[in-house]
Amino acid sequence: MPVNRLNQVLPWLSGLKGHTNLFQIFGRDLDLASPAPTFPSLKVWEEGDNIRVEALVPGMDMKDLEITVSNSNEVTIKGEQTVEKVEEKGTWHRREREHGKFSRTLRLLFPIAGDKVEASLEHGVLKIMLPRHEAAKGRRIPVRIN
């Protein structure tokens, strides 16, 4: 779509003079050339001072998964999902089950306490609790009256 037509569809783009490259507008994390990984599918939400993550990893064991915290605000889930060997009888019409190595990295907006991260696996759902680092928690400042 030409930039002029794009300006008609998204009028706020007209104020971005000279910035016709979406990477310049939205930052380097936007990668339109390669789709974001979709396995495992994730649910991420904030609950109090914690970030909760649930990842669907059916048929996997904790020994097949690796969770790492880096740069104090990045969490990576890695693993390898294998497919059991099925005897080839007949003709396959679809094989949609994911298999192979995977890696998903979440970049959070605040640092987390890496030494307090907890993870559990229950019925094919990996549950991760990421506590906010003390330095990232707000603190109340008392106001003195003179």
N, C-alpha and C positions, 0 to 999 in steps of 0.2 A: 504494500500500500504506500503510495507516495506520501512524503511528509506533509504536503499541503492538505491532502485528504485526511490524513491522520489528525491534523490540527482542527479540522471540522468536526471530527468524531470526538476528540478529546481536547476541548478548547484550552485547558490549562497548559497544553504543550506549547501554545503560541508564545508564552512568556519565557520559554527556555531557548532563547536565541542562540543559534550555533550548536545546540546540543541535539543532534538528530540520531545519535547513537544511544540506544536504550541502556547500555552499560554505563554511559556517562550519567544518565538520569537517575537510574535506580541503584547503581553500585555494582561492584564486581561479582557479588554473590548470585546475580541473575544470569543464568546460563541457559539461553533459549535453544542452543544447539544440542544439548544433551538433556534428556528428561531427568527429573529428580528420581532417585531410587524409590521404589514402592514396596520393597520387601525388606524387613517385615513392616506391615502396616502399623501405624502408631496412633495413640491417643496421648496428648500432652496437655496438662492443665496445672494451674497454680492452686494450691490449697494451703492457706496460711503462709508460713515461711518455707514451704516446700514446693518443689515442682514434682509432679507425679507423671510417670511415663508408663504406658502399657503397650507392649509389642506382641502381636500375634505370631507365635512361632510353633505351630502345631507339629507334634511328633518329635520335638527336639528335647534334649536333656541339658542341664546346666553345664555339663562338661563340654558340650558343643558350642557354648556361648562365651564371649569375652566382652566385658564392659570396662571401658577405661575413661578416666577423666583427665583432660589435658588443658593447659592454658587457663585453668581454674574456672572456665565457663563452657567447655566443650565436652560432651559426652558421646562416646562412640560405642555402638553395639555391633559386634562382629560375630560371625559364625559360619558354619557350613551345614547346609541341609542336604542330606543324601536321600536318594530315592531307592527303595528296595527293588531288587531285580525282579522283574515280572516276566514270566515265560511268554514269549511272543506267540499268542494264539489268535488267529484272525487278523483283521486289519484295524489299526487304530484310526479313530475319527478325530479325537482331540486328546492332547496331553497338556493340561493347563497348570499342573502342579509345579511350583517353583523348585529348583534344586541348584546346588552349587554354593559358592562362597558369596557372602553378602557383607555389607558394611553400611551403617547409617550413622551420621554424625549430626548431633543437635548442637547448635550454638545458642547459648542462653544470653540474656541481656544483663545478667549479673553473675558474680562469682558464686560458686557453690563450695560447700565444705566436703572436699573429696574424701576425707577420712571417715565421714559419717554416712556415705551413700549406702543404701541397703537395696538388695535385689532378691527376688524370689520368683519361682516358676511354679505355676499352678494351672493344670488342665490346658497346657499349651499357650498360656498367657504369661509373658515375662513382665513382672511388676518392679519398677525402679522408683525409689524415693530419693530425691536429690535435695538435701537441705541447703537453704541459703546460707552463705558464709556470714559470720558475725559482722564482718566489716561492711557487708552490703545491707544489713538490716538497718532500718531507720531507728533513731533513738530520740526520745522526747527530751527537749531542752527546757528546763524550768525557767520561767521568766521571773526575775526579781523585781520587786517594787521598791523604789528608793524613796 
